[in-house]
Every structure is written in structure tokens, then in C-alpha cells.
Amino acid sequence: MATVFMLAAMQLADGDAGAVFAVVLTVAVTTLLLSCLTVIPALVVLRLRRPDVHRPYQVPVGNRGFVTCAALAYAWILIGSWSALFPGVLERLFGIDYDFRDIWGVSLLSFEAFTLGTVAMLLLVGGIGMTVARRASAASAVAAASS
């Protein structure tokens, strides 16, 4: 999959190595940030629902401090995710000049098509994986119940 996305990025940027690197790196960072959008709420839920589980790292001020830190990190991740998926939007919102082609070496439309297409493809692959895992789990449950 990584090779396919790299080849697509090379076509997108007409072989400009710097532009390809920037776009592919941004997509990699974006996918990491987007995964954190589910991880942080899961950490909060687990900490609040399972307070009896030993955790080697402690946050000052107990659960209130942990939830505050998680909310702050989540806000930064939201801003980072938005900026990675839609670069230049926040800059324009705050009146900062942002010449997309000069910065990225590709057009805004090409960048967005590649980035959002990559995210859509990853979501599709993840959805297929979840479907396969659910079917396998259901089949295991049926087999266990019948034996």
C-alpha cells in the first residue's frame, strides 16, 4: 500500500522529490493524528470505568488532572489533524498569507485529492478488516456454542 501511495504521489507532483516527500510525510502524520482521535477518548473511558487497574504513570490531581490533560492534547490533535488535512485554512482564517503552490509544490486540488483519497482508502481497508474480524469472531462463537 505504501508503494502505491508513493507512486501516486510521484505522479501528483510530476517527479519533484521535495513535493512528493512533503505530501507523503503530511499524509503519514495525518494518519497518526487521526488515530489519536480515537485513542485519547478510549484512554479516558478506560481510566474512568476501570479505576482499579494499576497504571504505571500517574497524572497530578487524579482523574480530573488526567481528563484535563487528555482534553488539552485532544484539542491540539484536532487542530493538527485539521491543519494536516486542509493546510492553509487556519492561516487564511487568521489573515496570514499562504501561497499553497509555493509551499507544497502542487495545487490545492491535487493535494486534497491525494490526502483525502488516502484517508478514504485507509478507512475502507480498516472497515474491511473490522468486517472480517467480526465474521471470524461470530463464527468462533457459533463453533464454541455448538461444541
N, C-alpha and C positions, 0 to 999 in steps of 0.2 A: 504494500500500500504506500509506503514511504517513497518508493521509487516512482510509482505512478504519479504521486503528487509533485515530486521533484521535477519529473519530465513535463508535467502540466505547467508548473511554474516557469520552467525554462522557455516554453512556448509563449507564455504570457508576457515575459519580459524580453523577448527576442534575443535571448542568449546573454544579456547583460548580467554578469555574475553577481555584481553588487545588488542589483534589484532583486534577483532571484533569491539571494541569501536573506535579504531584508524581509521579503514576503514570506518565505518559508519559516524563518525564525519567528515572525509575528504569528503565523498560524500555530506553530508549536507552543508558543507562550499562551495563545488564546485557548487552546485545548486544555492546558494545565490550569489556567484560571477558571475556565468553565467547570472543570471537575471539582474545584474547590467550592463552587456554588452549591454543591450537594453535600460535600464532606463537612463543612462547618456546621450547618444545621443538624446533621446527623450526630456530630460530636456533642452539641448542646443537648439534644434529645436524650442521648445515651447517658450523659452526665446527670441530667435531671431525673431520668427514670430509673437509673441504676446507681444510686449514690453509694451502695455498699461495695462496689468493685474498687479494688486498690488501684490507684493511679500513681505512677512514679513521679509525675510532675504536678506541682501544685501552683495555683494562681492565688495571689493575695486576695483577701476579702471573700474567700469561699465561692459559692455558686454565683453570687452577684458580680464579683470581680471577673469570673470566667465568662459569664454571659456578656458583660460589658466589653471585655477583650474580643470575644467572638463577634459581637455586633460591629465593633470598630474594624476588625480585619475583614468582615463581610462587606462593609461599605467600601473599603479600599479595593477589594476584589471586584465588586460591581463596577466601580469606576475604571479599573484596569481592563476588565472584560469589555466594557463599552468602548473604551479608547482603542483597544486592540481590534475589535470588530469594525468599528466605524471611526477610523482616525481622522482627525481634523474637525469633528463635530464640536467637541468641547472647546477647542481653540476658537472656532468661529463664534460660539456662544459667548465667549469672554472677549471677543473683539481682537483676537490675536491673528495676524496674517498667517495663512497656511497654504502654501502652494503645493498641492498634492503631488503633481508630476515631478517637481524638482526634488521633493523629499523621498518619494518612493520609486521613481523611475518608471512608473506605469500609470495608466489612467485610473481614476477613481472607480469607474465601472469595471475594469478588468480586475482590480484589487478586490472589490466587493464580490464579484462573481466567483473568483478563486477562493476567497476566505469563507464566504457563506456556503459555497458549494462543498468545500472541505468539511466544514462543520456539519452540514446536512448529511454528507456521506458517512461521517463518523457516527452520527446519531442513528442512521439507518443500520449500520453494522452493529452498533450496540443493541438496537431494538431486535434485530435478528438473533443476536446472541441471547438476549433475555427470553425470547420466544422458545428457542431451542432448549434452554436451561429449564424453563417451566414445564415443557413437554417431557423432558427427561425426568424431572422431579415427580411429575404426576404419574408417569409410567412406573417409577420406582415405588411410589406409594401404593399403586394398584397391585404390583407384584408382591409387595410386602404384606398387603392385606389378604391376598389370596393364598399365601403360604402358611 
